[in-house]
Amino acid sequence: MSMEWDVVSVKVIGPRALMVRFFDGTAGDVRFEESRFRGVFQPLKDPDFFQKVHAIDGYVTWPGELDLAPDAMYDAIKANGVWVLV
């Protein structure tokens, strides 16, 4: 069963930005501040790796099981149209 916050599509729209669409039709941007590219998100600094994003099983994900929390993303986009990761 799909949840409203399940991501159904994701597209790279900039060097540190994505556009996502959720199961319920809500859509918006995800933007990464440069400071976010540390720890587990370090690989996203590489533009070629960042381009490998996909929507799989309701998640925004990259190779190596790197993903974003869809419920937090949904709440921020529903409220503000954008989720900024700092």
PyMOL Python script that loads the backbone (N, CA, C, O; Angstrom):
from pymol import cmd

cmd.read_pdbstr("""\
ATOM      1  N   MET A   1       0.836  -1.176   0.000  1.00  0.00           N
ATOM      2  CA  MET A   1       0.000   0.000   0.000  1.00  0.00           C
ATOM      3  C   MET A   1       0.891   1.253   0.000  1.00  0.00           C
ATOM      4  O   MET A   1       1.807   1.363   0.815  1.00  0.00           O
ATOM      5  N   SER A   2       0.626   2.177  -0.898  1.00  0.00           N
ATOM      6  CA  SER A   2       1.417   3.401  -0.990  1.00  0.00           C
ATOM      7  C   SER A   2       0.969   4.414   0.052  1.00  0.00           C
ATOM      8  O   SER A   2      -0.213   4.513   0.384  1.00  0.00           O
ATOM      9  N   MET A   3       1.934   5.158   0.556  1.00  0.00           N
ATOM     10  CA  MET A   3       1.667   6.243   1.492  1.00  0.00           C
ATOM     11  C   MET A   3       1.743   7.553   0.717  1.00  0.00           C
ATOM     12  O   MET A   3       2.385   7.614  -0.332  1.00  0.00           O
ATOM     13  N   GLU A   4       1.096   8.598   1.220  1.00  0.00           N
ATOM     14  CA  GLU A   4       1.107   9.887   0.512  1.00  0.00           C
ATOM     15  C   GLU A   4       2.519  10.400   0.280  1.00  0.00           C
ATOM     16  O   GLU A   4       2.776  11.082  -0.713  1.00  0.00           O
ATOM     17  N   TRP A   5       3.452  10.074   1.203  1.00  0.00           N
ATOM     18  CA  TRP A   5       4.823  10.584   1.086  1.00  0.00           C
ATOM     19  C   TRP A   5       5.743   9.676   0.276  1.00  0.00           C
ATOM     20  O   TRP A   5       6.943   9.940   0.209  1.00  0.00           O
ATOM     21  N   ASP A   6       5.232   8.636  -0.330  1.00  0.00           N
ATOM     22  CA  ASP A   6       6.068   7.810  -1.206  1.00  0.00           C
ATOM     23  C   ASP A   6       6.465   8.618  -2.436  1.00  0.00           C
ATOM     24  O   ASP A   6       5.610   9.188  -3.114  1.00  0.00           O
ATOM     25  N   VAL A   7       7.754   8.664  -2.719  1.00  0.00           N
ATOM     26  CA  VAL A   7       8.264   9.381  -3.881  1.00  0.00           C
ATOM     27  C   VAL A   7       8.047   8.515  -5.119  1.00  0.00           C
ATOM     28  O   VAL A   7       8.428   7.344  -5.140  1.00  0.00           O
ATOM     29  N   VAL A   8       7.433   9.096  -6.148  1.00  0.00           N
ATOM     30  CA  VAL A   8       7.182   8.355  -7.389  1.00  0.00           C
ATOM     31  C   VAL A   8       8.101   8.793  -8.517  1.00  0.00           C
ATOM     32  O   VAL A   8       8.283   8.054  -9.485  1.00  0.00           O
ATOM     33  N   SER A   9       8.691  10.000  -8.408  1.00  0.00           N
ATOM     34  CA  SER A   9       9.662  10.428  -9.418  1.00  0.00           C
ATOM     35  C   SER A   9      10.635  11.435  -8.815  1.00  0.00           C
ATOM     36  O   SER A   9      10.308  12.179  -7.891  1.00  0.00           O
ATOM     37  N   VAL A  10      11.833  11.426  -9.371  1.00  0.00           N
ATOM     38  CA  VAL A  10      12.871  12.366  -8.950  1.00  0.00           C
ATOM     39  C   VAL A  10      13.706  12.731 -10.167  1.00  0.00           C
ATOM     40  O   VAL A  10      14.001  11.886 -11.013  1.00  0.00           O
ATOM     41  N   LYS A  11      14.086  14.014 -10.244  1.00  0.00           N
ATOM     42  CA  LYS A  11      14.875  14.498 -11.374  1.00  0.00           C
ATOM     43  C   LYS A  11      15.899  15.501 -10.850  1.00  0.00           C
ATOM     44  O   LYS A  11      15.581  16.349 -10.016  1.00  0.00           O
ATOM     45  N   VAL A  12      17.121  15.397 -11.345  1.00  0.00           N
ATOM     46  CA  VAL A  12      18.148  16.376 -11.012  1.00  0.00           C
ATOM     47  C   VAL A  12      17.833  17.661 -11.763  1.00  0.00           C
ATOM     48  O   VAL A  12      17.641  17.647 -12.979  1.00  0.00           O
ATOM     49  N   ILE A  13      17.781  18.790 -11.022  1.00  0.00           N
ATOM     50  CA  ILE A  13      17.478  20.081 -11.654  1.00  0.00           C
ATOM     51  C   ILE A  13      18.615  21.089 -11.466  1.00  0.00           C
ATOM     52  O   ILE A  13      18.518  22.232 -11.913  1.00  0.00           O
ATOM     53  N   GLY A  14      19.686  20.661 -10.806  1.00  0.00           N
ATOM     54  CA  GLY A  14      20.828  21.539 -10.594  1.00  0.00           C
ATOM     55  C   GLY A  14      21.955  20.760  -9.952  1.00  0.00           C
ATOM     56  O   GLY A  14      21.801  19.577  -9.651  1.00  0.00           O
ATOM     57  N   PRO A  15      23.101  21.418  -9.735  1.00  0.00           N
ATOM     58  CA  PRO A  15      24.249  20.697  -9.185  1.00  0.00           C
ATOM     59  C   PRO A  15      24.015  20.144  -7.778  1.00  0.00           C
ATOM     60  O   PRO A  15      24.645  19.163  -7.384  1.00  0.00           O
ATOM     61  N   ARG A  16      23.115  20.766  -7.025  1.00  0.00           N
ATOM     62  CA  ARG A  16      22.800  20.275  -5.676  1.00  0.00           C
ATOM     63  C   ARG A  16      21.296  20.300  -5.441  1.00  0.00           C
ATOM     64  O   ARG A  16      20.838  20.540  -4.323  1.00  0.00           O
ATOM     65  N   ALA A  17      20.527  20.049  -6.504  1.00  0.00           N
ATOM     66  CA  ALA A  17      19.074  20.182  -6.385  1.00  0.00           C
ATOM     67  C   ALA A  17      18.330  19.095  -7.146  1.00  0.00           C
ATOM     68  O   ALA A  17      18.756  18.638  -8.207  1.00  0.00           O
ATOM     69  N   LEU A  18      17.201  18.699  -6.566  1.00  0.00           N
ATOM     70  CA  LEU A  18      16.329  17.681  -7.141  1.00  0.00           C
ATOM     71  C   LEU A  18      14.898  18.210  -7.178  1.00  0.00           C
ATOM     72  O   LEU A  18      14.532  19.083  -6.391  1.00  0.00           O
ATOM     73  N   MET A  19      14.101  17.684  -8.086  1.00  0.00           N
ATOM     74  CA  MET A  19      12.665  17.897  -8.078  1.00  0.00           C
ATOM     75  C   MET A  19      12.042  16.543  -7.819  1.00  0.00           C
ATOM     76  O   MET A  19      12.354  15.568  -8.502  1.00  0.00           O
ATOM     77  N   VAL A  20      11.152  16.480  -6.824  1.00  0.00           N
ATOM     78  CA  VAL A  20      10.506  15.212  -6.489  1.00  0.00           C
ATOM     79  C   VAL A  20       8.991  15.352  -6.600  1.00  0.00           C
ATOM     80  O   VAL A  20       8.429  16.432  -6.418  1.00  0.00           O
ATOM     81  N   ARG A  21       8.354  14.233  -6.903  1.00  0.00           N
ATOM     82  CA  ARG A  21       6.893  14.159  -6.925  1.00  0.00           C
ATOM     83  C   ARG A  21       6.489  12.967  -6.062  1.00  0.00           C
ATOM     84  O   ARG A  21       7.079  11.889  -6.135  1.00  0.00           O
ATOM     85  N   PHE A  22       5.469  13.196  -5.248  1.00  0.00           N
ATOM     86  CA  PHE A  22       5.000  12.171  -4.320  1.00  0.00           C
ATOM     87  C   PHE A  22       3.737  11.486  -4.839  1.00  0.00           C
ATOM     88  O   PHE A  22       3.103  11.956  -5.784  1.00  0.00           O
ATOM     89  N   PHE A  23       3.394  10.394  -4.219  1.00  0.00           N
ATOM     90  CA  PHE A  23       2.246   9.572  -4.596  1.00  0.00           C
ATOM     91  C   PHE A  23       0.955  10.388  -4.690  1.00  0.00           C
ATOM     92  O   PHE A  23       0.132  10.145  -5.572  1.00  0.00           O
ATOM     93  N   ASP A  24       0.776  11.348  -3.789  1.00  0.00           N
ATOM     94  CA  ASP A  24      -0.468  12.133  -3.777  1.00  0.00           C
ATOM     95  C   ASP A  24      -0.448  13.318  -4.735  1.00  0.00           C
ATOM     96  O   ASP A  24      -1.397  14.100  -4.759  1.00  0.00           O
ATOM     97  N   GLY A  25       0.624  13.469  -5.534  1.00  0.00           N
ATOM     98  CA  GLY A  25       0.713  14.555  -6.502  1.00  0.00           C
ATOM     99  C   GLY A  25       1.496  15.762  -6.004  1.00  0.00           C
ATOM    100  O   GLY A  25       1.845  16.636  -6.798  1.00  0.00           O
ATOM    101  N   THR A  26       1.776  15.829  -4.720  1.00  0.00           N
ATOM    102  CA  THR A  26       2.597  16.920  -4.178  1.00  0.00           C
ATOM    103  C   THR A  26       3.971  16.869  -4.835  1.00  0.00           C
ATOM    104  O   THR A  26       4.541  15.793  -5.015  1.00  0.00           O
ATOM    105  N   ALA A  27       4.501  18.042  -5.194  1.00  0.00           N
ATOM    106  CA  ALA A  27       5.820  18.108  -5.827  1.00  0.00           C
ATOM    107  C   ALA A  27       6.574  19.316  -5.295  1.00  0.00           C
ATOM    108  O   ALA A  27       5.976  20.305  -4.872  1.00  0.00           O
ATOM    109  N   GLY A  28       7.899  19.218  -5.322  1.00  0.00           N
ATOM    110  CA  GLY A  28       8.729  20.332  -4.886  1.00  0.00           C
ATOM    111  C   GLY A  28      10.193  20.002  -5.040  1.00  0.00           C
ATOM    112  O   GLY A  28      10.565  18.971  -5.600  1.00  0.00           O
ATOM    113  N   ASP A  29      11.019  20.902  -4.529  1.00  0.00           N
ATOM    114  CA  ASP A  29      12.462  20.776  -4.679  1.00  0.00           C
ATOM    115  C   ASP A  29      13.136  20.301  -3.397  1.00  0.00           C
ATOM    116  O   ASP A  29      12.665  20.554  -2.288  1.00  0.00           O
ATOM    117  N   VAL A  30      14.238  19.612  -3.585  1.00  0.00           N
ATOM    118  CA  VAL A  30      15.150  19.250  -2.500  1.00  0.00           C
ATOM    119  C   VAL A  30      16.469  19.912  -2.841  1.00  0.00           C
ATOM    120  O   VAL A  30      17.020  19.690  -3.919  1.00  0.00           O
ATOM    121  N   ARG A  31      16.979  20.726  -1.928  1.00  0.00           N
ATOM    122  CA  ARG A  31      18.241  21.432  -2.166  1.00  0.00           C
ATOM    123  C   ARG A  31      19.233  21.093  -1.060  1.00  0.00           C
ATOM    124  O   ARG A  31      18.912  21.118   0.128  1.00  0.00           O
ATOM    125  N   PHE A  32      20.446  20.776  -1.495  1.00  0.00           N
ATOM    126  CA  PHE A  32      21.527  20.455  -0.570  1.00  0.00           C
ATOM    127  C   PHE A  32      22.452  21.650  -0.432  1.00  0.00           C
ATOM    128  O   PHE A  32      22.937  22.176  -1.434  1.00  0.00           O
ATOM    129  N   GLU A  33      22.703  22.081   0.785  1.00  0.00           N
ATOM    130  CA  GLU A  33      23.765  23.050   1.030  1.00  0.00           C
ATOM    131  C   GLU A  33      25.083  22.286   0.939  1.00  0.00           C
ATOM    132  O   GLU A  33      25.130  21.095   1.247  1.00  0.00           O
ATOM    133  N   GLU A  34      26.148  22.956   0.520  1.00  0.00           N
ATOM    134  CA  GLU A  34      27.462  22.315   0.390  1.00  0.00           C
ATOM    135  C   GLU A  34      27.886  21.634   1.690  1.00  0.00           C
ATOM    136  O   GLU A  34      28.531  20.586   1.668  1.00  0.00           O
ATOM    137  N   SER A  35      27.523  22.232   2.812  1.00  0.00           N
ATOM    138  CA  SER A  35      27.911  21.682   4.122  1.00  0.00           C
ATOM    139  C   SER A  35      27.293  20.305   4.391  1.00  0.00           C
ATOM    140  O   SER A  35      27.772  19.579   5.262  1.00  0.00           O
ATOM    141  N   ARG A  36      26.248  19.940   3.664  1.00  0.00           N
ATOM    142  CA  ARG A  36      25.581  18.650   3.862  1.00  0.00           C
ATOM    143  C   ARG A  36      26.392  17.492   3.270  1.00  0.00           C
ATOM    144  O   ARG A  36      26.185  16.337   3.644  1.00  0.00           O
ATOM    145  N   PHE A  37      27.307  17.793   2.355  1.00  0.00           N
ATOM    146  CA  PHE A  37      28.076  16.754   1.679  1.00  0.00           C
ATOM    147  C   PHE A  37      29.239  16.273   2.537  1.00  0.00           C
ATOM    148  O   PHE A  37      30.404  16.429   2.173  1.00  0.00           O
ATOM    149  N   ARG A  38      28.905  15.690   3.679  1.00  0.00           N
ATOM    150  CA  ARG A  38      29.883  15.112   4.597  1.00  0.00           C
ATOM    151  C   ARG A  38      29.298  13.809   5.131  1.00  0.00           C
ATOM    152  O   ARG A  38      28.118  13.520   4.936  1.00  0.00           O
ATOM    153  N   GLY A  39      30.127  13.033   5.801  1.00  0.00           N
ATOM    154  CA  GLY A  39      29.638  11.765   6.349  1.00  0.00           C
ATOM    155  C   GLY A  39      29.076  10.876   5.259  1.00  0.00           C
ATOM    156  O   GLY A  39      29.692  10.704   4.207  1.00  0.00           O
ATOM    157  N   VAL A  40      27.907  10.311   5.511  1.00  0.00           N
ATOM    158  CA  VAL A  40      27.299   9.391   4.537  1.00  0.00           C
ATOM    159  C   VAL A  40      26.947  10.091   3.222  1.00  0.00           C
ATOM    160  O   VAL A  40      26.829   9.437   2.186  1.00  0.00           O
ATOM    161  N   PHE A  41      26.780  11.412   3.258  1.00  0.00           N
ATOM    162  CA  PHE A  41      26.428  12.154   2.043  1.00  0.00           C
ATOM    163  C   PHE A  41      27.642  12.625   1.246  1.00  0.00           C
ATOM    164  O   PHE A  41      27.479  13.282   0.218  1.00  0.00           O
ATOM    165  N   GLN A  42      28.846  12.308   1.694  1.00  0.00           N
ATOM    166  CA  GLN A  42      30.085  12.695   1.008  1.00  0.00           C
ATOM    167  C   GLN A  42      30.076  12.311  -0.477  1.00  0.00           C
ATOM    168  O   GLN A  42      30.497  13.121  -1.303  1.00  0.00           O
ATOM    169  N   PRO A  43      29.611  11.107  -0.851  1.00  0.00           N
ATOM    170  CA  PRO A  43      29.628  10.733  -2.277  1.00  0.00           C
ATOM    171  C   PRO A  43      28.813  11.678  -3.169  1.00  0.00           C
ATOM    172  O   PRO A  43      29.075  11.767  -4.369  1.00  0.00           O
ATOM    173  N   LEU A  44      27.831  12.382  -2.601  1.00  0.00           N
ATOM    174  CA  LEU A  44      26.979  13.262  -3.401  1.00  0.00           C
ATOM    175  C   LEU A  44      27.722  14.496  -3.896  1.00  0.00           C
ATOM    176  O   LEU A  44      27.219  15.208  -4.765  1.00  0.00           O
ATOM    177  N   LYS A  45      28.910  14.761  -3.359  1.00  0.00           N
ATOM    178  CA  LYS A  45      29.739  15.865  -3.852  1.00  0.00           C
ATOM    179  C   LYS A  45      30.138  15.654  -5.304  1.00  0.00           C
ATOM    180  O   LYS A  45      30.323  16.615  -6.050  1.00  0.00           O
ATOM    181  N   ASP A  46      30.271  14.400  -5.700  1.00  0.00           N
ATOM    182  CA  ASP A  46      30.647  14.049  -7.064  1.00  0.00           C
ATOM    183  C   ASP A  46      29.425  14.233  -7.975  1.00  0.00           C
ATOM    184  O   ASP A  46      28.445  13.501  -7.837  1.00  0.00           O
ATOM    185  N   PRO A  47      29.470  15.204  -8.910  1.00  0.00           N
ATOM    186  CA  PRO A  47      28.316  15.460  -9.775  1.00  0.00           C
ATOM    187  C   PRO A  47      27.841  14.234 -10.548  1.00  0.00           C
ATOM    188  O   PRO A  47      26.640  14.064 -10.757  1.00  0.00           O
ATOM    189  N   ASP A  48      28.775  13.373 -10.976  1.00  0.00           N
ATOM    190  CA  ASP A  48      28.377  12.162 -11.705  1.00  0.00           C
ATOM    191  C   ASP A  48      27.594  11.219 -10.799  1.00  0.00           C
ATOM    192  O   ASP A  48      26.614  10.614 -11.233  1.00  0.00           O
ATOM    193  N   PHE A  49      28.015  11.091  -9.550  1.00  0.00           N
ATOM    194  CA  PHE A  49      27.296  10.236  -8.598  1.00  0.00           C
ATOM    195  C   PHE A  49      25.927  10.844  -8.275  1.00  0.00           C
ATOM    196  O   PHE A  49      24.931  10.124  -8.209  1.00  0.00           O
ATOM    197  N   PHE A  50      25.875  12.157  -8.076  1.00  0.00           N
ATOM    198  CA  PHE A  50      24.611  12.830  -7.764  1.00  0.00           C
ATOM    199  C   PHE A  50      23.569  12.546  -8.844  1.00  0.00           C
ATOM    200  O   PHE A  50      22.384  12.400  -8.545  1.00  0.00           O
ATOM    201  N   GLN A  51      24.013  12.469 -10.100  1.00  0.00           N
ATOM    202  CA  GLN A  51      23.123  12.204 -11.245  1.00  0.00           C
ATOM    203  C   GLN A  51      22.507  10.805 -11.206  1.00  0.00           C
ATOM    204  O   GLN A  51      21.533  10.550 -11.914  1.00  0.00           O
ATOM    205  N   LYS A  52      23.049   9.899 -10.400  1.00  0.00           N
ATOM    206  CA  LYS A  52      22.575   8.506 -10.365  1.00  0.00           C
ATOM    207  C   LYS A  52      21.358   8.316  -9.465  1.00  0.00           C
ATOM    208  O   LYS A  52      21.011   7.182  -9.135  1.00  0.00           O
ATOM    209  N   VAL A  53      20.706   9.400  -9.066  1.00  0.00           N
ATOM    210  CA  VAL A  53      19.538   9.342  -8.198  1.00  0.00           C
ATOM    211  C   VAL A  53      18.366   8.645  -8.888  1.00  0.00           C
ATOM    212  O   VAL A  53      18.185   8.764 -10.100  1.00  0.00           O
ATOM    213  N   HIS A  54      17.573   7.914  -8.097  1.00  0.00           N
ATOM    214  CA  HIS A  54      16.372   7.229  -8.576  1.00  0.00           C
ATOM    215  C   HIS A  54      15.312   7.254  -7.497  1.00  0.00           C
ATOM    216  O   HIS A  54      15.613   7.436  -6.318  1.00  0.00           O
ATOM    217  N   ALA A  55      14.083   7.072  -7.903  1.00  0.00           N
ATOM    218  CA  ALA A  55      12.987   6.841  -6.962  1.00  0.00           C
ATOM    219  C   ALA A  55      12.732   5.337  -6.968  1.00  0.00           C
ATOM    220  O   ALA A  55      12.299   4.771  -7.972  1.00  0.00           O
ATOM    221  N   ILE A  56      13.008   4.701  -5.829  1.00  0.00           N
ATOM    222  CA  ILE A  56      12.838   3.257  -5.709  1.00  0.00           C
ATOM    223  C   ILE A  56      12.071   2.957  -4.424  1.00  0.00           C
ATOM    224  O   ILE A  56      12.452   3.400  -3.340  1.00  0.00           O
ATOM    225  N   ASP A  57      10.987   2.201  -4.561  1.00  0.00           N
ATOM    226  CA  ASP A  57      10.170   1.798  -3.416  1.00  0.00           C
ATOM    227  C   ASP A  57       9.761   2.978  -2.539  1.00  0.00           C
ATOM    228  O   ASP A  57       9.688   2.846  -1.317  1.00  0.00           O
ATOM    229  N   GLY A  58       9.492   4.136  -3.159  1.00  0.00           N
ATOM    230  CA  GLY A  58       9.020   5.304  -2.428  1.00  0.00           C
ATOM    231  C   GLY A  58      10.106   6.188  -1.860  1.00  0.00           C
ATOM    232  O   GLY A  58       9.813   7.174  -1.184  1.00  0.00           O
ATOM    233  N   TYR A  59      11.363   5.849  -2.124  1.00  0.00           N
ATOM    234  CA  TYR A  59      12.497   6.604  -1.591  1.00  0.00           C
ATOM    235  C   TYR A  59      13.286   7.275  -2.707  1.00  0.00           C
ATOM    236  O   TYR A  59      13.333   6.781  -3.834  1.00  0.00           O
ATOM    237  N   VAL A  60      13.911   8.419  -2.377  1.00  0.00           N
ATOM    238  CA  VAL A  60      14.938   9.023  -3.221  1.00  0.00           C
ATOM    239  C   VAL A  60      16.220   8.320  -2.816  1.00  0.00           C
ATOM    240  O   VAL A  60      16.618   8.374  -1.653  1.00  0.00           O
ATOM    241  N   THR A  61      16.873   7.658  -3.771  1.00  0.00           N
ATOM    242  CA  THR A  61      18.008   6.817  -3.421  1.00  0.00           C
ATOM    243  C   THR A  61      19.118   6.890  -4.462  1.00  0.00           C
ATOM    244  O   THR A  61      18.888   7.186  -5.635  1.00  0.00           O
ATOM    245  N   TRP A  62      20.321   6.611  -3.993  1.00  0.00           N
ATOM    246  CA  TRP A  62      21.522   6.515  -4.832  1.00  0.00           C
ATOM    247  C   TRP A  62      22.145   5.152  -4.585  1.00  0.00           C
ATOM    248  O   TRP A  62      21.801   4.486  -3.608  1.00  0.00           O
ATOM    249  N   PRO A  63      23.060   4.721  -5.456  1.00  0.00           N
ATOM    250  CA  PRO A  63      23.748   3.442  -5.235  1.00  0.00           C
ATOM    251  C   PRO A  63      24.418   3.410  -3.854  1.00  0.00           C
ATOM    252  O   PRO A  63      24.843   4.437  -3.325  1.00  0.00           O
ATOM    253  N   GLY A  64      24.496   2.218  -3.296  1.00  0.00           N
ATOM    254  CA  GLY A  64      25.125   2.057  -1.991  1.00  0.00           C
ATOM    255  C   GLY A  64      24.158   2.286  -0.837  1.00  0.00           C
ATOM    256  O   GLY A  64      24.577   2.563   0.287  1.00  0.00           O
ATOM    257  N   GLU A  65      22.868   2.171  -1.118  1.00  0.00           N
ATOM    258  CA  GLU A  65      21.830   2.303  -0.100  1.00  0.00           C
ATOM    259  C   GLU A  65      21.817   3.669   0.569  1.00  0.00           C
ATOM    260  O   GLU A  65      21.478   3.781   1.747  1.00  0.00           O
ATOM    261  N   LEU A  66      22.182   4.699  -0.168  1.00  0.00           N
ATOM    262  CA  LEU A  66      22.119   6.069   0.318  1.00  0.00           C
ATOM    263  C   LEU A  66      20.756   6.625  -0.061  1.00  0.00           C
ATOM    264  O   LEU A  66      20.417   6.691  -1.243  1.00  0.00           O
ATOM    265  N   ASP A  67      19.963   7.033   0.949  1.00  0.00           N
ATOM    266  CA  ASP A  67      18.630   7.545   0.639  1.00  0.00           C
ATOM    267  C   ASP A  67      18.242   8.678   1.583  1.00  0.00           C
ATOM    268  O   ASP A  67      18.943   8.981   2.549  1.00  0.00           O
ATOM    269  N   LEU A  68      17.106   9.290   1.272  1.00  0.00           N
ATOM    270  CA  LEU A  68      16.568  10.392   2.062  1.00  0.00           C
ATOM    271  C   LEU A  68      15.249   9.967   2.693  1.00  0.00           C
ATOM    272  O   LEU A  68      14.522   9.150   2.128  1.00  0.00           O
ATOM    273  N   ALA A  69      14.941  10.517   3.856  1.00  0.00           N
ATOM    274  CA  ALA A  69      13.696  10.192   4.569  1.00  0.00           C
ATOM    275  C   ALA A  69      12.503  10.818   3.837  1.00  0.00           C
ATOM    276  O   ALA A  69      12.367  12.041   3.822  1.00  0.00           O
ATOM    277  N   PRO A  70      11.644  10.001   3.232  1.00  0.00           N
ATOM    278  CA  PRO A  70      10.554  10.568   2.442  1.00  0.00           C
ATOM    279  C   PRO A  70       9.519  11.313   3.278  1.00  0.00           C
ATOM    280  O   PRO A  70       8.926  12.275   2.791  1.00  0.00           O
ATOM    281  N   ASP A  71       9.287  10.896   4.518  1.00  0.00           N
ATOM    282  CA  ASP A  71       8.268  11.564   5.325  1.00  0.00           C
ATOM    283  C   ASP A  71       8.698  12.981   5.713  1.00  0.00           C
ATOM    284  O   ASP A  71       7.885  13.903   5.651  1.00  0.00           O
ATOM    285  N   ALA A  72       9.958  13.170   6.110  1.00  0.00           N
ATOM    286  CA  ALA A  72      10.468  14.505   6.441  1.00  0.00           C
ATOM    287  C   ALA A  72      10.486  15.383   5.192  1.00  0.00           C
ATOM    288  O   ALA A  72      10.137  16.561   5.254  1.00  0.00           O
ATOM    289  N   MET A  73      10.894  14.809   4.060  1.00  0.00           N
ATOM    290  CA  MET A  73      10.920  15.527   2.795  1.00  0.00           C
ATOM    291  C   MET A  73       9.512  15.994   2.426  1.00  0.00           C
ATOM    292  O   MET A  73       9.314  17.147   2.043  1.00  0.00           O
ATOM    293  N   TYR A  74       8.552  15.106   2.540  1.00  0.00           N
ATOM    294  CA  TYR A  74       7.160  15.415   2.208  1.00  0.00           C
ATOM    295  C   TYR A  74       6.633  16.556   3.076  1.00  0.00           C
ATOM    296  O   TYR A  74       6.033  17.503   2.568  1.00  0.00           O
ATOM    297  N   ASP A  75       6.860  16.460   4.388  1.00  0.00           N
ATOM    298  CA  ASP A  75       6.355  17.491   5.299  1.00  0.00           C
ATOM    299  C   ASP A  75       6.919  18.863   4.952  1.00  0.00           C
ATOM    300  O   ASP A  75       6.176  19.845   4.928  1.00  0.00           O
ATOM    301  N   ALA A  76       8.230  18.947   4.682  1.00  0.00           N
ATOM    302  CA  ALA A  76       8.862  20.227   4.353  1.00  0.00           C
ATOM    303  C   ALA A  76       8.353  20.773   3.023  1.00  0.00           C
ATOM    304  O   ALA A  76       8.080  21.967   2.903  1.00  0.00           O
ATOM    305  N   ILE A  77       8.224  19.903   2.027  1.00  0.00           N
ATOM    306  CA  ILE A  77       7.762  20.347   0.702  1.00  0.00           C
ATOM    307  C   ILE A  77       6.290  20.743   0.759  1.00  0.00           C
ATOM    308  O   ILE A  77       5.892  21.725   0.133  1.00  0.00           O
ATOM    309  N   LYS A  78       5.493  20.004   1.489  1.00  0.00           N
ATOM    310  CA  LYS A  78       4.069  20.335   1.626  1.00  0.00           C
ATOM    311  C   LYS A  78       3.919  21.717   2.267  1.00  0.00           C
ATOM    312  O   LYS A  78       3.045  22.490   1.874  1.00  0.00           O
ATOM    313  N   ALA A  79       4.765  22.031   3.249  1.00  0.00           N
ATOM    314  CA  ALA A  79       4.683  23.304   3.964  1.00  0.00           C
ATOM    315  C   ALA A  79       5.346  24.464   3.217  1.00  0.00           C
ATOM    316  O   ALA A  79       4.837  25.585   3.232  1.00  0.00           O
ATOM    317  N   ASN A  80       6.491  24.194   2.559  1.00  0.00           N
ATOM    318  CA  ASN A  80       7.307  25.274   2.007  1.00  0.00           C
ATOM    319  C   ASN A  80       7.615  25.171   0.519  1.00  0.00           C
ATOM    320  O   ASN A  80       8.149  26.113  -0.066  1.00  0.00           O
ATOM    321  N   GLY A  81       7.286  24.039  -0.103  1.00  0.00           N
ATOM    322  CA  GLY A  81       7.607  23.844  -1.515  1.00  0.00           C
ATOM    323  C   GLY A  81       9.047  23.412  -1.746  1.00  0.00           C
ATOM    324  O   GLY A  81       9.437  23.119  -2.877  1.00  0.00           O
ATOM    325  N   VAL A  82       9.840  23.372  -0.674  1.00  0.00           N
ATOM    326  CA  VAL A  82      11.258  23.012  -0.792  1.00  0.00           C
ATOM    327  C   VAL A  82      11.718  22.394   0.523  1.00  0.00           C
ATOM    328  O   VAL A  82      11.226  22.743   1.596  1.00  0.00           O
ATOM    329  N   TRP A  83      12.670  21.473   0.420  1.00  0.00           N
ATOM    330  CA  TRP A  83      13.326  20.906   1.598  1.00  0.00           C
ATOM    331  C   TRP A  83      14.816  21.195   1.432  1.00  0.00           C
ATOM    332  O   TRP A  83      15.456  20.680   0.515  1.00  0.00           O
ATOM    333  N   VAL A  84      15.357  22.009   2.311  1.00  0.00           N
ATOM    334  CA  VAL A  84      16.761  22.388   2.241  1.00  0.00           C
ATOM    335  C   VAL A  84      17.510  21.600   3.293  1.00  0.00           C
ATOM    336  O   VAL A  84      17.214  21.682   4.485  1.00  0.00           O
ATOM    337  N   LEU A  85      18.496  20.828   2.830  1.00  0.00           N
ATOM    338  CA  LEU A  85      19.339  20.030   3.725  1.00  0.00           C
ATOM    339  C   LEU A  85      20.621  20.800   4.000  1.00  0.00           C
ATOM    340  O   LEU A  85      21.431  21.025   3.101  1.00  0.00           O
ATOM    341  N   VAL A  86      20.792  21.198   5.246  1.00  0.00           N
ATOM    342  CA  VAL A  86      21.976  21.980   5.628  1.00  0.00           C
ATOM    343  C   VAL A  86      22.905  21.170   6.511  1.00  0.00           C
ATOM    344  O   VAL A  86      23.951  21.668   6.927  1.00  0.00           O
TER     345      VAL A  86
END
""", "prot")
cmd.dss("prot")
cmd.show_as("cartoon", "prot")
cmd.util.cbc("prot")
cmd.orient("prot")
